[in-house]
Amino acid sequence: MMSRSLMLAALVACAPLAVHAQHASPSADAGVRAPQEARQFDFLIGQWELKVTPKVNSLAAKIHGVPKMTGLWKAWRAMDGWGIEDELRIVDASGNPKALSHVLRVFDPESKHWKNVAVDAYNGAVSQSTAAWDGAVMLVSGQGTDGDGKAYHSRVVFRDITPNRFSWRADRSYDLGKTWTEGVLTIEAKRSSAVAAR
């Protein structure tokens, strides 16, 4: 089942490229080679140890504190340099699995944006988002459905990016972006390896 989901995600993400390749002239080698912008997600390549902090508002959380979660994020170059493939695992303090997602990210030279397809393994959900490099941060926009079935808009920012660390923050809006709950989930990532074990 997971293999079929990943295959579907790959086909969805690559469809615009396949159409472009069919209509390009045989001498259009530049249209086949990935542009320099397709390296914007290179900062993610490798393996990262994570400190994960969810936003909590419940009384129990106020008494007992914010749950301690950790994780592992690994990424590698994909699709002949046009994209990045990455996997994110999050566990609680006892090592119990909390999240597992696999993302395929491909750069679209026409829109100058990244198109992302994510598979949420534990919930059997597939979602899409777009991303764009903005100065020193990568901004990701998408939509989703929470555990209660409520639809939301999401914005994610990768920031404070260095060769050995980065910060990640997810915000949500339930009113089409009029108001936002910031820091629904935050991640502090520290590099553990330059190459991801697959």
Order of alpha helices (4+ residues) and beta strands (2+ residues): alpha-beta-alpha-beta-beta-beta-beta-beta-beta-beta-beta-beta
